[in-house]
């Protein structure tokens, strides 16, 4: 994957994350039931986006480190 594409995909994910964990993007998911691993659904929703951001940023770091080694 090219460095430019990885950065665009990462930026897109982070923008979507901001939209879906704040108002008004959170409104359809702001409920208590069902419980997911003992967490209210709204809390699990936000935790899932944050965990996803971790994986996206690790993937971006790997792509960037591969391109740094090429230089």
MOBEL-V489757 format. One record per pair of residues at least 12 apart in sequence whose ideal C-beta (glycine too) atoms are under 6 Angstrom apart, sorted by the first residue. I is the first residue (numbers start at 1). J is the second residue. Records with the same first field share a line. If there is no record, write none. Layout:
BEGIN
I = J + J
END
This chain:
BEGIN
1 = 63
3 = 67
6 = 60 + 63
10 = 56 + 60
13 = 56
17 = 49 + 53
21 = 46 + 49
29 = 42 + 45
30 = 42
END
